[in-house]
Each structure stands twice: as C-alpha cells, then as structure tokens.
Amino acid sequence: MKILLIGATGTIGRAVAARLADEHEVISASFSGGDVQVDLGQSESIKAMFETVGKVDAVISTAGQANFAPFQALSDDDYQLALNNKLMGQVNLVRIGAEYVKQGGSITLTSGVLSRQPMPGSASISMANGALESFVKAAALELHQLRLNVVAPVFVKETMAMMGMDTIDGVSAADTAIAYEAAVTGDMHGQTLDITDYI
Ligand SMILES: NC(=O)c1ccc[n+]([C@@H]2O[C@H](COP(=O)([O-])OP(=O)(O)OC[C@H]3O[C@@H](n4cnc5c(N)ncnc54)[C@H](OP(=O)(O)O)[C@@H]3O)[C@@H](O)[C@H]2O)c1
C-alpha cells in the first residue's frame, strides 16, 4: 500500500513508520521534515500536500498539537491551538484528503485516551480528543468509499521518559504502532481504537 503518514518525525509517527515500512511504501510528512512538509493548521497547506503526493491507499495522522495546563492557566491561544491544529487540522485532513484516497482505502487519525480518562490539566486536549472521536463516528456514516477511524493512544513510555515521569504505566511507541497498523489493514470503520485492545 502507498501510505501518507503525517507526523512521521514524531515519537509515535517514527514507530508507525518503522512498523509499516517493510510491507508498504510510506510517504512521510511533518511540519519541518519528512518527504513533504505540511502545516495542519492551514487548509491551503493540506491541499498542497495532497496535490504533491497524489492518490494514496491510506492516510495516517500521528500529528495534532494541544497543550497541557491547569484549567485556570489555559489561555485563549491554548484553546485555539487545540481547535485549529489537533481538531480541525485532522478534520480537514479528512475533508480535503478523502478525494485523494483510493476506493476502499482508509484514513486514520489520532486522539488520545484523555477523551474518556481525563486528568487535571487535560481540559483542552480532552476537548479536542472527544470531538475527534465523535467526528469520526458521525462522518463514517457518510463516507462509503473509504474507512475512517481514530487511534486513542495512552501515555507513551518515551514521552513519559522525556518528561521525567515514571514510565511503568506507559505503552511503548512500538506497541502503540500496532493499533495504527490494525486500522490500516483491518475492516473497522467509524471506530476509536484503544491501544490496550491491540497489545
Ligand atoms: N506521546 C504520547 O504520550 C501521546 C499520548 C496520547 C496521545 N498522543 C497524541 O499522539 C499524537 C502524536 O504524539 P507524539 O508524542 O508522537 O508527538 P510529537 O513527538 O510531538 O510529534 C509530533 C509530530 O507532528 C508534527 N507536527 C507538529 N506540528 C505540526 C503541524 N502544525 N502540522 C503538521 N505536522 C505537525 C511534528 O513535525 P515536526 O517534527 O516537523 O515538528 C511531528 O512529526 C498527538 O496528537 C498527541 O496528542 C500522544
């Protein structure tokens, strides 16, 4: 399969690329690196990326920015980042990208378990994650030419280590990548894939 992976240079994206690279042609996209550059926050940039890459069998997004901060500290900019980048950036990948996915192909987005298991500091992230999961469920009802799903990672061990946290409750990026492969090769549609169901 020809797979366009947005966020390919990130912690999860690198692991997804490594898992898929043997069996598939992976085209890497990210903000500043990869085969093609894209800014998820700009629709024109998303259009330009698809024009450059052309038709693919699958699109995977392991991108989407949003900030952790205590509720009282979350600023207008924090909410706008979650809405413009993590939420609408990925929604626009579907709106613009659908016509670039071959018949029977798939688009897989990334939310996060904080939609359903929030924690202090996660309000703007949980907001975007929950909206993404509802969007996927609803949009799938009207997308018949492709499958649309969203993967909800838990805290990744490598990210926890980077933040100086105990990694015991995390899942490695390599294990997280298993759910993305399942979304691309499986037959699910309109689903939120919980990592823990795939490891
Ligand atoms: N890591 C975790 O523990 C965890 C847990 C739950 C959910 N998630 C979700 O999983 C996704 C990936 O997380 P991660 O930890 O792998 O992130 P990461 O390491 O920070 O990587 C982010 C990736 O997204 C790209 N990116 C950043 N801004 C972009 C933009 N405006 N347009 C297009 N691409 C952009 C980056 O490209 P450049 O390298 O070029 O900047 C990079 O490839 C995020 O949606 C995150 O919320 C992560």
The ligand as a Gaussian input file, in Angstrom:
#p B3LYP/6-31G(d) Opt

LIG

0 1
 N        3.059000      10.783000      23.114000
 C        2.045000      10.496000      23.922000
 O        2.221000      10.076000      25.093000
 C        0.630000      10.632000      23.435000
 C       -0.436000      10.111000      24.201000
 C       -1.730000      10.263000      23.728000
 C       -1.970000      10.918000      22.531000
 N       -0.921000      11.413000      21.820000
 C       -1.203000      12.105000      20.559000
 O       -0.471000      11.486000      19.529000
 C       -0.087000      12.450000      18.553000
 C        1.420000      12.347000      18.324000
 O        2.090000      12.494000      19.556000
 P        3.679000      12.433000      19.638000
 O        4.041000      12.367000      21.072000
 O        4.209000      11.408000      18.681000
 O        4.035000      13.907000      19.113000
 P        5.467000      14.525000      18.763000
 O        6.575000      13.598000      19.117000
 O        5.476000      15.890000      19.351000
 O        5.436000      14.619000      17.168000
 C        4.525000      15.474000      16.548000
 C        4.580000      15.260000      15.047000
 O        3.623000      16.143000      14.455000
 C        4.307000      17.035000      13.559000
 N        3.674000      18.358000      13.643000
 C        3.787000      19.285000      14.641000
 N        3.078000      20.386000      14.313000
 C        2.535000      20.146000      13.089000
 C        1.732000      20.917000      12.218000
 N        1.301000      22.149000      12.527000
 N        1.384000      20.367000      11.025000
 C        1.786000      19.120000      10.685000
 N        2.543000      18.335000      11.477000
 C        2.922000      18.855000      12.667000
 C        5.750000      17.076000      14.023000
 O        6.563000      17.500000      12.933000
 P        7.986000      18.218000      13.154000
 O        8.872000      17.177000      13.802000
 O        8.440000      18.576000      11.795000
 O        7.724000      19.395000      14.045000
 C        5.936000      15.607000      14.419000
 O        6.142000      14.815000      13.265000
 C       -0.565000      13.811000      19.088000
 O       -1.832000      14.091000      18.526000
 C       -0.715000      13.556000      20.570000
 O       -1.665000      14.407000      21.187000
 C        0.369000      11.282000      22.234000

